[in-house]
Amino acid sequence: MDREEKAAEVPAPAAGGQEKKPGRKRKKEESQDLPLSELPVTELKGVGPQQQARLAKLGIVTVQDLLFHLPVSYEDRTRLDRLSPDIFFGEERVFLNLAGKFITGRMTYGRKMLYRGEVKCDGGILNIVIFNARPFQVRIIESAGALLLYGEVKPGSGGGYEMIQPEIQSFPSRESITLSGSLTPNYPLTEGINQRFMRKIAGEALDLLKERGIEELIPEDAMKNPVSLADALRTLHAPPPGVTDEMVRSGSMPAQRRLIAEELAAHHISILEERARNKALRAPAFRGKSELEEKFLASLPFTPTRAQERVSGEIAADLRKAHPMMRLVQGDVGSGKTLVAARAAIRAISAGCQVALMAPTELLAEQHAKTFSGWLSPLGLRVTFLSGSLSAKERRSALEDLILGRTNVAVGTHALFQNDVMFKKLGLIIIDEQHRFGVAQRLALLGKGEADALHPHQLVMTATPIPRTLAMTAAGSLDVSVIDELPPGRTPVTTAVFGEGRREEIALRVRERCLEGAQAYWVCTLIEESEELECEAAETTAEYLQGLMPDVKVGLVHGRMKPQEKDDAMAAFKDGAIDLLVATTVIEVGVDVPNATIMVIDNAERLGLSQLHQLRGRVGRGSGKSFCLLIHGKAPSAVGKERLRIMRETNDGFVIAEKDLELRGPGEVLGTRQAGSGEYRIADLARDADLVPEAVRMAEIIYEKHRELAGPLRKRWISAESGIARA
């Protein structure tokens, strides 16, 4: 197709074209024998320094990187379409591949050159619009014997059909039109890289793949899928006709499953390597139950649950070992994780070590400090709250207590990471709501405990139950304990769902309960991308509710407020000075207010299940009966309706986590900063859950029997800089 011209590629010439130089050699002699994993992408035509830098932003440095830069969607240009009024029925956007003959056109010259033309196609006349058209493009269009046009077709302003910025190829005649033999890929892009250029260099990479092959890193005794890596890559870059969007979305194609299994195996290998590195480190060993722990248990006004005892035993077994514990404790809201953490802390203190407890918000850290102080102070132990709000004098005193060993437990937020925070002998790190912290933050705290070449043990906790599939992958570097039992006396929260037309009725019910002495939350949610609008909605709602119930004290908390303002509002609510707290989702991870028995969530269908469950967990902390009232908009989506149904039917956080994984995927279940979750390039943990056990088996075979393949496989799929998969 030497005469091919894509007239819609404007305003600049084809990407990479300006970097071509006459006589430039495609290959250097020394690159002839390089494997694709080492062959620079600059060996491809049109990839000069400028395009090389742009491709690097996409993680593409070698030809192999390009082969693993897989399409995100496809276009079917393997057949010709026909114009018809029926094409607009039931479709939001309609893309067609049309053959036609130029009829007429005109160029408008102004600040920007605009070309309008008419093309006779099968089924009718197509009006085309090209911005920043070039004279040579116009000449090609108007002189062609036949045109092949691809783009989005819309109803024209004056009737008929319109295509703006079409991709155009010219041919001598209708009979000479050559259609693609495979689906046309659409790749993830970056600024300065367009689809035309990406498709061109991907095609060159596929030619090199055919010529040189690619290294298989999954040995025969580990891989069950018969599809070769080379065939899988060729299929996914250029699927044959007949492959549907549904097949691609479902991940059911054998080529997809071949690569998914390899990617999941690569991630699990990184987990096995991390575990091995951890076991090579030395840590202080804490032997058995101490007299201090016996005193602590005897002082409690309640008996720990069987689940708490079991998890405490698992932690105690880890602490007896001479390498650092890396354990995740997951338990539903109110399951008693704090008590388990306190017992672990006492074991460390009994062995002469200090403990650091880190929470994501200052208010939650303060609550932990008070709880630990209430438990440990009667035992003669000292708890220090280290926060950003301390005065210079208070901070100096707190830091001195830490370095001299006078403090047994330091509680704080990110303030614990700061360089001037030093411990005499840090033996245990406890991290609450661990998905709220980044990997670098946790490692910074871990580094503070390297006294006498000993590393501290690490215990992380979450109230977001993690489904088994994710526990094997994203949390795989951690040993997982589950507190699957609530303390006796906890009454399940009653959940009801209402339409927005009953908002005022609900508000008046809330008023009645507040006047009877109860407290309530009213959570405002908007589309998650708009924190600004969400804050405005909270402010408006607070004004509306205060006007509706002037005899009720209404407070407000949202993300635009200063940290101290938020803390003051939450403290006032906890102390009973506020009856009804209007808030955004910033209260998802918050403090315990036992008197709060009502949770209203506005536009609840817009939140994920785990987030709804976390918010519901803000009530029901006391012995009184508690309610969660979910208000939805006029027409919630099918997914939104399903979320509300599940919330109404179950209080089980683990059931909710599994359903949330199905509906939203792993990124939002765990939080985007979850250690090891990463961004998968082709795998989807919710969709591909059935492949996880197989991938784990593959990884273990490679790690045990073919260790030389482990490093190259991990490098193929996982970024060395971040330790997570490239997007």
C-alpha positions in Angstrom: 0.0 0.0 0.0 2.6 2.5 -1.2 0.0 5.1 -1.9 -1.5 4.9 1.6 -2.2 8.3 3.2 -4.0 8.9 6.5 -5.4 12.4 6.0 -6.6 12.7 9.5 -3.2 12.4 11.1 -2.9 16.1 11.8 -1.6 18.6 12.6 1.9 17.1 12.6 3.3 14.6 10.1 3.4 11.0 11.1 5.2 10.5 14.4 8.8 9.7 13.9 8.9 10.9 10.3 10.9 14.0 11.0 13.6 11.9 12.6 14.3 9.8 9.6 17.6 10.5 7.9 18.6 9.4 4.4 20.9 6.5 4.5 20.3 5.7 8.2 21.0 2.0 8.8 18.3 0.0 10.5 20.6 -2.4 12.2 24.1 -2.1 13.5 26.4 -5.0 12.9 26.8 -5.6 16.7 23.0 -5.9 17.2 22.5 -8.8 14.8 22.8 -11.4 17.4 21.2 -9.7 20.3 18.0 -11.3 21.8 14.9 -9.2 21.7 15.2 -8.6 25.5 18.4 -6.7 24.8 17.7 -5.2 21.4 17.2 -1.4 21.8 13.9 -0.1 20.4 16.0 2.4 18.4 16.8 -0.5 16.0 13.3 0.0 14.6 12.7 2.4 11.8 11.6 5.9 12.8 12.7 5.6 16.4 15.2 8.3 17.0 16.3 9.9 20.3 13.0 11.9 20.7 10.7 8.9 20.1 13.0 6.8 22.3 12.5 9.1 25.2 8.7 9.1 24.7 8.6 5.3 24.5 10.6 5.1 27.7 7.8 6.8 29.5 5.7 3.8 28.5 8.3 1.4 29.8 9.4 0.5 26.3 13.2 0.4 26.1 13.8 -2.9 24.2 12.0 -4.6 21.4 10.8 -7.2 23.9 9.2 -4.4 26.0 7.3 -3.3 22.9 6.0 -6.8 22.3 4.7 -6.9 25.9 3.1 -3.5 25.5 -0.2 -5.0 24.6 -3.3 -3.4 23.0 -6.1 -2.2 25.2 -8.8 -2.6 22.6 -9.3 -3.5 18.9 -11.0 -2.2 15.8 -12.6 -4.5 13.2 -11.4 -3.3 9.8 -11.4 -6.8 8.3 -14.7 -6.1 6.5 -16.5 -3.2 4.8 -19.5 -1.7 6.5 -22.6 0.0 5.1 -24.3 3.2 6.0 -27.8 2.7 7.4 -30.1 4.5 9.8 -30.1 1.3 11.9 -26.5 1.7 12.8 -27.4 4.3 15.5 -30.0 2.2 17.3 -28.8 1.0 20.7 -25.2 2.1 20.2 -23.6 5.1 21.9 -20.7 5.4 19.5 -20.5 3.8 16.0 -17.2 3.2 14.2 -17.4 2.0 10.6 -15.0 0.9 7.9 -16.3 2.3 4.7 -15.3 2.2 1.0 -16.3 5.2 -1.1 -15.7 7.5 -4.0 -14.9 11.2 -3.7 -17.7 13.5 -4.9 -16.9 17.1 -3.9 -15.0 19.1 -1.3 -13.8 22.5 -0.3 -11.0 23.9 1.8 -11.7 26.8 4.1 -8.7 29.0 4.8 -8.5 30.9 8.1 -6.6 30.6 11.3 -7.0 26.8 10.8 -7.4 25.1 7.5 -10.7 23.1 7.4 -11.6 20.6 4.7 -15.2 19.5 4.1 -15.9 16.8 1.6 -18.6 14.4 0.4 -17.9 10.7 -0.3 -20.3 8.3 -1.9 -20.3 5.1 0.2 -22.4 1.9 0.3 -25.8 3.0 1.7 -25.5 6.8 1.3 -23.3 10.0 1.2 -20.7 10.5 4.0 -19.7 14.0 4.9 -16.1 14.2 6.1 -14.5 16.9 8.1 -10.7 17.3 8.4 -9.1 19.9 10.7 -5.7 21.3 9.7 -5.9 19.6 6.4 -2.7 19.8 4.2 -2.9 20.5 0.5 -1.2 17.2 -0.4 -3.7 15.3 1.6 -6.6 17.0 -0.2 -5.0 16.2 -3.6 -4.7 12.5 -2.7 -8.3 12.4 -1.5 -9.7 14.1 -4.6 -7.6 12.2 -7.1 -8.1 8.7 -5.7 -10.0 6.1 -7.6 -11.4 4.8 -4.3 -11.1 5.7 -0.6 -11.1 3.5 2.5 -12.3 5.5 5.5 -12.4 4.5 9.2 -13.8 6.6 12.1 -16.8 7.4 14.2 -20.0 8.0 12.3 -22.5 10.5 13.7 -25.8 11.9 12.3 -25.0 15.0 10.3 -26.3 18.4 11.3 -28.3 18.7 8.1 -29.3 15.0 8.1 -27.2 12.2 6.6 -23.9 10.9 8.0 -20.8 12.6 9.2 -17.2 11.4 10.0 -14.8 13.9 11.7 -11.1 13.3 11.4 -11.3 9.9 9.6 -8.4 7.7 8.9 -8.1 7.6 5.1 -6.3 5.3 2.6 -6.4 5.9 -1.1 -6.5 3.2 -3.8 -6.5 3.2 -7.6 -9.9 1.5 -7.7 -12.6 -0.1 -5.6 -11.3 -3.6 -6.6 -7.8 -2.8 -5.5 -8.9 -2.0 -1.8 -7.0 -4.3 0.5 -8.6 -5.0 3.9 -6.7 -5.9 7.0 -6.5 -9.6 7.7 -6.6 -9.1 11.5 -8.1 -6.8 14.0 -6.5 -3.3 14.3 -4.9 -2.8 17.7 -5.2 0.3 19.9 -2.3 0.7 22.3 -1.7 2.7 25.5 -0.1 6.0 24.4 1.8 8.9 25.8 2.2 12.5 24.6 3.9 12.6 21.2 3.1 9.0 20.3 0.1 8.2 18.1 -1.6 5.0 17.2 -0.3 5.0 13.6 3.3 5.1 14.8 2.7 2.6 17.5 1.1 0.1 15.1 4.0 0.6 12.6 6.8 -0.2 15.1 4.7 -3.0 16.7 4.5 -4.5 13.2 8.3 -4.3 12.9 8.7 -5.9 16.3 6.5 -8.8 15.2 8.6 -9.2 12.1 11.7 -9.5 14.3 9.8 -11.9 16.6 9.2 -14.2 13.6 12.9 -13.8 12.5 14.6 -14.2 15.9 12.0 -15.8 18.2 11.8 -15.1 21.9 13.0 -16.9 25.0 10.5 -19.2 26.7 11.0 -18.7 30.5 8.3 -21.1 31.6 9.8 -24.7 31.5 7.7 -27.6 30.1 7.2 -29.1 33.6 5.6 -25.9 34.8 3.4 -24.7 31.9 0.2 -26.5 31.0 -1.0 -24.1 28.3 0.1 -25.4 24.9 0.2 -22.0 23.2 3.8 -20.8 22.7 4.8 -17.3 24.0 5.6 -16.2 20.4 2.1 -17.3 19.1 0.4 -15.7 22.1 2.1 -12.4 21.4 1.3 -12.5 17.7 -2.3 -13.3 18.4 -2.8 -10.5 20.9 -1.2 -7.8 18.7 -3.1 -9.0 15.7 -6.2 -11.1 16.6 -7.9 -13.0 13.7 -11.3 -12.0 12.4 -14.1 -13.3 14.6 -12.5 -12.3 17.9 -15.2 -10.3 19.7 -14.9 -7.6 22.4 -16.6 -10.0 24.8 -13.9 -12.6 24.2 -11.2 -10.0 24.9 -12.9 -8.7 28.0 -13.5 -12.1 29.4 -9.8 -13.1 29.1 -10.9 -16.4 27.7 -8.6 -16.6 24.6 -5.9 -19.2 25.0 -3.3 -16.6 24.0 -4.5 -14.3 26.8 -4.5 -17.1 29.4 -1.0 -18.1 28.4 0.3 -14.6 29.1 -1.9 -14.1 32.2 -0.5 -17.2 33.8 3.1 -16.1 33.1 2.5 -12.6 34.5 0.9 -14.0 37.7 3.8 -16.4 38.0 6.3 -13.6 37.7 4.6 -11.6 40.5 4.5 -14.7 42.7 8.3 -15.2 42.1 8.9 -11.7 43.4 6.9 -12.7 46.5 9.0 -15.8 47.0 12.2 -13.8 46.6 11.0 -11.2 49.1 10.2 -14.0 51.6 13.7 -15.5 51.1 15.3 -12.1 51.7 13.3 -11.6 54.8 14.3 -15.0 56.2 17.9 -14.1 55.7 17.6 -11.2 58.0 18.1 -11.4 61.8 15.5 -10.2 64.3 15.2 -10.4 68.1 13.5 -13.5 69.2 10.8 -13.1 71.9 10.4 -16.2 74.0 7.0 -17.3 75.4 4.3 -15.6 77.4 5.7 -13.2 80.0 4.5 -12.3 83.5 3.6 -8.9 82.0 1.3 -10.4 79.4 -0.4 -12.5 82.1 -1.0 -9.3 84.2 -2.4 -7.6 81.1 -4.9 -10.4 80.3 -6.0 -10.5 84.0 -6.7 -6.8 83.9 -9.1 -7.0 81.0 -12.8 -6.7 81.8 -13.6 -9.3 79.1 -12.3 -12.6 77.7 -10.6 -12.6 74.3 -12.5 -14.5 71.6 -11.3 -17.8 70.2 -10.3 -16.0 67.0 -8.3 -13.4 68.9 -6.5 -16.2 70.9 -5.8 -18.2 67.7 -4.3 -15.1 65.9 -2.3 -14.1 69.0 -0.8 -17.6 69.0 0.2 -17.3 65.3 1.9 -14.0 66.0 3.6 -15.4 69.1 5.0 -18.3 67.0 6.4 -15.7 64.5 8.0 -13.6 67.3 9.9 -16.6 68.6 11.8 -16.9 65.4 15.1 -15.2 64.8 14.0 -13.6 61.5 11.5 -10.7 61.1 7.8 -11.5 61.3 5.8 -10.2 58.3 2.2 -10.8 59.2 -1.0 -9.3 58.1 -4.0 -9.4 60.5 -7.2 -8.9 58.8 -10.5 -8.7 60.6 -13.8 -7.1 60.2 -14.7 -3.8 61.7 -14.9 -4.2 65.5 -13.3 -7.7 65.5 -10.6 -6.8 68.1 -7.4 -6.3 66.1 -6.1 -3.7 68.6 -6.1 -6.2 71.5 -4.1 -8.7 69.4 -1.6 -5.9 68.5 -1.3 -4.9 72.2 -0.4 -8.5 73.2 2.3 -8.6 70.5 3.6 -5.2 71.8 3.8 -6.6 75.4 5.9 -9.5 74.2 8.3 -7.2 72.5 8.5 -4.9 75.6 9.1 -7.9 77.9 12.1 -8.8 75.8 13.6 -5.3 76.3 12.5 -3.8 72.9 10.4 -0.8 71.9 7.3 -0.7 69.7 6.2 1.7 67.0 2.5 1.9 66.1 1.6 3.8 63.0 -1.9 5.0 61.9 -3.0 6.9 58.8 -4.6 9.9 60.5 -3.7 11.9 63.6 -7.1 11.4 65.1 -6.9 7.6 64.8 -3.3 7.6 66.1 -4.4 9.6 69.1 -7.2 7.0 69.7 -4.6 4.2 69.6 -2.4 6.1 72.0 -5.2 6.5 74.5 -6.2 2.9 74.2 -2.7 1.6 74.6 -2.0 4.0 77.4 -5.2 2.8 79.2 -4.0 -0.8 78.9 -0.3 -0.4 79.5 0.1 2.5 81.9 -1.2 0.4 84.9 1.5 -2.1 84.0 4.2 0.5 84.4 4.7 1.0 80.7 5.0 4.3 78.9 3.2 5.3 75.7 4.2 8.4 73.8 2.0 10.1 71.1 4.2 11.6 68.4 2.4 13.9 66.1 2.9 16.9 63.9 1.0 19.1 66.3 3.4 18.8 69.2 5.2 22.0 70.2 9.0 22.1 69.6 9.6 21.5 73.3 7.2 18.6 73.5 8.7 17.0 70.4 12.3 17.3 71.8 11.3 15.7 75.0 9.4 12.9 73.1 12.4 12.2 70.9 14.8 12.1 73.8 12.6 9.6 75.6 12.7 7.4 72.4 16.4 7.4 71.9 17.1 6.8 75.6 14.6 4.0 75.8 12.3 5.6 78.4 9.4 5.2 76.0 8.1 1.7 75.4 5.5 2.4 72.7 5.6 5.3 70.2 2.3 6.0 68.5 2.0 8.4 65.5 1.3 9.0 61.9 3.8 9.6 59.1 5.7 11.7 61.7 7.3 8.4 62.8 9.2 8.4 59.4 11.1 11.6 60.0 14.9 11.5 60.1 15.2 12.9 63.6 13.0 10.1 65.1 15.4 7.5 66.5 14.8 4.5 68.8 17.1 2.8 71.3 16.0 -0.7 70.3 13.0 -1.0 68.0 11.7 -4.6 68.0 8.2 -4.4 66.6 6.4 -2.2 64.1 2.6 -2.2 64.1 0.8 -0.6 61.1 -2.9 0.0 61.2 -4.9 0.3 58.0 -1.8 -0.7 56.1 -3.1 -0.1 52.6 -3.1 3.7 53.4 0.7 3.8 53.5 3.1 3.4 50.6 5.8 0.9 50.4 8.5 3.5 50.8 7.0 4.8 54.0 6.9 1.4 55.6 10.4 0.6 54.6 11.6 4.0 56.1 10.1 2.9 59.4 11.6 -0.6 59.1 15.1 0.9 58.7 14.9 2.7 62.1 15.1 -0.6 63.9 18.4 -2.0 62.6 20.1 -1.9 66.0 22.8 -4.4 66.5 22.2 -5.7 63.0 18.7 -6.8 64.1 15.6 -5.9 62.1 12.2 -5.3 63.8 9.3 -7.6 63.4 6.4 -6.1 61.4 2.6 -6.6 62.1 0.2 -4.9 59.7 -3.6 -4.7 60.2 -6.5 -4.0 58.0 -10.3 -3.8 58.5 -10.7 -4.4 54.8 -10.9 -8.2 54.5 -8.8 -9.4 51.6 -10.3 -12.2 49.4 -8.2 -15.4 49.2 -7.2 -14.7 45.6 -5.6 -11.4 46.6 -4.1 -12.8 49.7 -2.2 -15.3 47.4 -0.9 -12.4 45.2 -1.0 -8.9 46.4 -0.5 -9.8 50.1 1.5 -12.9 49.3 4.7 -11.7 50.8 2.9 -11.5 54.1 1.6 -14.4 56.3 -2.1 -13.8 56.8 -4.1 -14.2 60.0 -7.9 -13.8 60.0 -10.0 -12.7 63.0 -13.3 -14.1 61.8 -15.3 -13.7 65.0 -16.8 -10.6 66.6 -16.8 -10.1 70.3 -20.0 -11.2 72.1 -22.6 -8.5 72.6 -22.0 -6.8 69.3 -25.4 -6.2 67.6 -25.3 -6.3 63.8 -26.1 -3.0 62.1 -29.6 -3.0 60.5 -29.3 -1.7 56.9 -32.1 -0.2 54.8 -32.2 1.2 51.3 -34.3 4.3 50.2 -34.8 6.4 47.1 -33.8 10.1 47.1 -37.4 11.1 47.3 -37.4 10.1 51.0 -34.4 12.2 52.0 -36.4 14.7 54.1 -38.4 11.9 55.8 -35.1 10.2 56.7 -33.6 13.5 58.0 -36.6 14.0 60.3 -36.2 10.5 61.7 -32.6 11.2 62.4 -33.6 14.4 64.2 -36.0 12.4 66.4 -33.2 10.0 67.4 -30.7 12.8 68.0 -33.2 14.6 70.3 -33.5 11.3 72.2 -29.7 11.4 72.9 -28.3 9.4 70.0 -25.7 10.6 67.5 -25.6 10.2 63.7 -23.3 10.5 60.7 -24.6 11.9 57.3 -22.1 11.0 54.6 -22.1 12.9 51.3 -20.7 11.2 48.2 -20.3 12.4 44.7 -18.4 11.1 41.7 -15.1 10.1 43.2 -12.9 12.1 40.8 -14.4 15.3 42.2 -13.3 15.9 45.8 -14.0 19.6 45.3 -17.7 19.0 44.4 -17.9 16.4 47.2 -16.9 19.0 49.7 -19.3 21.5 48.3 -22.1 18.9 48.6 -21.2 18.3 52.2 -21.4 22.0 53.0 -24.7 22.4 51.2 -26.1 19.3 53.0 -25.0 20.6 56.4 -26.8 23.9 55.8 -29.9 22.1 54.6 -30.0 19.8 57.6 -29.3 22.5 60.1 -32.2 24.5 58.6 -34.4 21.4 58.8 -33.5 20.7 62.4 -32.5 23.9 64.2 -32.7 22.1 67.6 -29.9 19.7 66.6 -26.2 20.5 66.7 -24.9 19.8 63.2 -21.1 19.6 62.5 -19.1 19.3 59.3 -16.0 17.4 58.2 -14.6 17.4 54.7 -11.2 17.1 52.8 -10.8 20.9 52.2 -10.6 21.6 55.9 -7.3 21.9 57.6 -6.2 18.8 59.6 -6.7 20.6 62.9 -10.2 21.7 61.9 -11.1 18.1 61.0 -9.6 16.8 64.2 -11.5 19.4 66.3 -14.8 18.5 64.6 -14.3 14.8 65.2 -13.2 15.4 68.8 -16.4 17.5 69.4 -18.5 14.7 67.9 -16.8 12.1 70.1 -17.3 14.3 73.2 -21.0 14.7 72.4 -20.9 18.4 71.5 -22.1 17.6 68.0 -25.3 15.5 67.5 -25.2 15.1 63.7 -21.9 15.0 61.8 -22.1 15.8 58.1 -19.0 14.4 56.4 -17.4 13.2 53.2 -15.8 9.8 53.0 -12.8 11.1 55.0 -14.4 9.5 58.0 -14.1 6.0 56.5 -11.1 5.4 58.7 -12.0 7.1 61.9 -12.3 7.0 65.6 -14.8 5.0 67.7 -17.9 6.9 68.9 -19.9 4.4 70.8 -22.9 6.7 71.1 -23.2 7.0 67.2 -25.9 4.7 66.2 -27.1 6.0 62.8 -25.2 6.2 59.6 -26.8 7.8 56.6 -25.0 7.5 53.2 -26.2 9.8 50.5 -25.8 8.6 46.8 -24.6 5.3 48.3 -24.7 3.5 44.9 -21.6 5.5 43.9 -19.3 3.9 46.4 -17.7 0.4 46.3 -18.8 -2.3 48.7 -15.8 -2.3 50.9 -16.0 1.5 51.3 -19.7 1.2 52.2 -18.9 -1.5 54.7 -16.1 0.5 56.3 -18.5 3.5 56.7 -21.2 1.3 58.2 -18.6 0.1 60.7 -18.4 3.6 62.2 -21.7 2.8 64.0 -22.6 -0.2 66.1 -19.6 0.3 68.3 -21.7 0.4 71.5 -24.4 -1.9 72.9 -27.3 0.0 71.4 -29.2 -1.0 68.2 -27.6 0.8 65.2 -28.9 1.6 61.7 -27.3 2.3 58.3 -29.6 4.1 55.9 -28.5 4.0 52.2 -30.0 6.7 49.9 -29.7 6.2 46.2 -30.2 8.5 43.2 -33.0 8.3 40.6 -31.6 5.6 38.4 -28.7 3.6 39.9 -26.8 1.4 37.5 -27.1 -2.4 37.6 -23.8 -2.6 39.6 -25.0 0.1 42.0 -28.3 -1.8 42.6 -26.2 -5.0 43.3 -24.0 -3.2 45.8 -27.1 -1.9 47.7 -28.7 -5.4 47.7 -25.5 -7.0 49.1 -25.2 -4.3 51.8 -28.8 -4.9 52.8 -28.4 -8.7 53.0 -25.1 -9.2 54.8 -22.9 -7.7 57.5 -20.1 -10.2 56.8 -17.0 -8.2 55.7 -15.4 -11.3 54.0 -18.5 -11.9 51.9 -18.6 -8.2 51.0 -14.8 -8.3 50.1 -15.4 -11.2 47.7 -18.3 -9.4 46.0 -16.4 -6.2 45.8 -13.5 -7.9 44.1 -16.0 -9.3 41.5 -17.6 -5.9 40.9 -14.6 -3.5 41.1 -11.3 -5.4 40.9 -8.3 -5.6 43.2 -7.0 -2.0 42.9 -10.0 -0.5 44.8 -10.4 -3.4 47.2 -6.9 -3.0 48.5 -6.2 0.6 47.8 -3.9 1.8 45.1 -0.9 2.0 47.4 -1.1 -1.6 48.7 2.3 -3.2 48.8 2.8 -5.6 46.0 -0.5 -5.0 44.4 1.0 -3.2 41.5 -0.6 -2.7 38.1 -1.0 -5.8 36.1 -0.4 -5.5 32.4 -2.8 -8.1 31.3 -4.0 -10.1 34.3 -7.2 -9.1 36.2 -7.3 -10.8 39.6 -11.0 -10.7 39.8 -11.5 -12.1 36.3 -8.6 -14.5 36.3 -9.0 -15.9 39.9 -9.1 -19.5 38.5 -5.5 -19.1 37.2 -4.0 -17.9 40.4 -3.4 -21.3 42.0 -1.9 -22.6 38.7 0.4 -19.5 38.5 1.5 -20.0 42.1 2.4 -23.7 41.3 4.3 -22.5 38.2 6.3 -20.0 40.3 7.2 -22.5 42.9 8.4 -25.0 40.3 10.6 -22.3 38.7 11.9 -21.1 42.0 12.8 -24.5 43.2 13.9 -26.3 40.1 14.8 -23.6 37.5 16.1 -20.7 39.7 18.1 -19.3 36.7 14.8 -18.4 35.0 13.3 -16.6 38.0 15.2 -13.3 37.6 14.6 -12.9 33.8 10.9 -13.8 34.2 10.4 -11.2 37.0 12.4 -8.6 35.0 10.2 -9.3 31.9 7.0 -8.3 33.8 7.9 -6.2 36.8 9.6 -2.8 36.9 12.9 -2.9 38.7 12.6 0.7 40.0 9.3 0.3 41.7 9.0 -3.4 42.3 5.5 -3.4 40.7 4.2 -4.1 37.3 4.4 -1.4 34.7 1.1 0.2 33.7 
